[in-house]
Amino acid sequence: MKVEQVLNCMFSRWYPVFKEVSIKSHIITLPQEFIDYLNADGVVLPESTISASASEEQISEDEIDWNTDEDTSTAEAPSFPEFESRVNYCIKDLSGKVFPKLNWSAPRDATWISFDQTLKCTCPSDVYLLLKSSEFITHDLSQPFNHCEDYKEGDVVNVNYQLVLRKWISINPSMEFRCFVKDNKLKAISQRHHNSFYPFLKKEAPDVVKDIQGFLYHVIDRKFPDSDYVFDVYRQDQGKLLLLDFNPFGPVTDSLLFTWEELQKNLPITGTIESMSGQIPAFRYVQSEANIKPHPYQAFAVPQDLLDLASGEDPNKLIDLLQMKIQSQDDSSSSDSDGENDDSTEHALGVTTHENYDSTPQTRHLTGAEQRTEPDLTADSNIAVHSRPLRDLESENQTDTPVEKVSDLPDSSGNT
């Protein structure tokens, strides 16, 4: 994969040629201040894009106790009035619902932050929030050529960064496919969403392959500048396909149900269906629920620290976690040890302390016997005192009645 091949897959390069078979879209050049905003840490939306949750008549400033520390710094909200005006115009022109992306990537990894878990945007703040929360967008801005063989770290490649707003349409995910072309020949086709099983694809498979082959031959072939590339299509109906995107033929693109090792070799690939002549490309789709793969973007909704701990990629974080756990256990043991020392001292003296203990004789309610007070232990009795608290022993009328344990007696409330 070379730098020029990556540049050829930029939306603004291929869309003018294939816009008749693709989704209606608008392209907006990103001002430098907006690029700086995307590269900056934190997520702060422009004030003009945030709707007030209540009017001034409902809540006045005097009724709110902000309790703000004067020394606390406040992030300054950015402002892009001209750019935002252009975004609003494009959203309105595209029927009020759009799908955002930059030159190459869409913020698919950030759908967890949207209200409906999709990339559907109806206002500039929706667009900004998705772009700011996406690692895919950060990759586009910082390292789009990392896997190129003719690119070295420090090389400067001039890229005109752009925001692409595409008209939002309802797409059946079972009919999205990724197609791999090598030396201008269709080598492989993969189900686009491999985290789902669609039973009907087995029956539809021959027609899917036939339609994609015809689309490549009649629409794309020789019109795209490279001989190796990847394209995504949506099969609306039999014989009716919609071009969604182009991607570089290399590891920077998700190979889905294939591996780049087998795709890059000049050898036939085993697919789900094959022809006797070997001319039909390999077509892979999920053939049962047991073959479903995890959702490729679920990990992006989990804090990075937890992912590092689970995968063991950052041993320092694991060490820190273990040290915190040990410290917590030590603190707990120390507290328990102090309590045990106090108890042992009391038992050695034959004294049991009780919170809010009243030294006056206590009345105990005995089942089947009259109420009586605790005996006067100073009187002559046959009570044998062992190394246990004095109040734990009792006799009745100073006879040879067996001693009852406190645990066998009812408490002062009458409960056993």
BELMO-V864444 format. One record per run of one state. SS is the DSSP state (@ for helix, = for strand, . for the rest). FROM is the first residue (numbers start at 0). TO is the last residue. If there is no record, write none. Layout:
ss: {SS,SS}
from: {FROM,FROM}
to: {TO,TO}
This chain:
ss: {.,@,.,@,=,.,=,.,@,.,@,.,@,.,@,.,=,.,@,.,=,.,@,.,@,.,=,.,@,=,.,=,.,@,.,=,.,=,.,@,.,=,.,@,.,@,.,@,.,@,.,=,.,=,.,@,.,@,.}
from: {0,2,8,10,21,22,24,29,31,39,46,49,60,63,80,93,97,101,107,113,119,121,123,132,134,142,161,167,172,175,182,184,191,200,220,228,237,239,247,259,264,281,284,288,291,297,301,303,311,314,348,362,364,371,373,389,392,405,408}
to: {1,7,9,20,21,23,28,30,38,45,48,59,62,79,92,96,100,106,112,118,120,122,131,133,141,160,166,171,174,181,183,190,199,219,227,236,238,246,258,263,280,283,287,290,296,300,302,310,313,347,361,363,370,372,388,391,404,407,415}
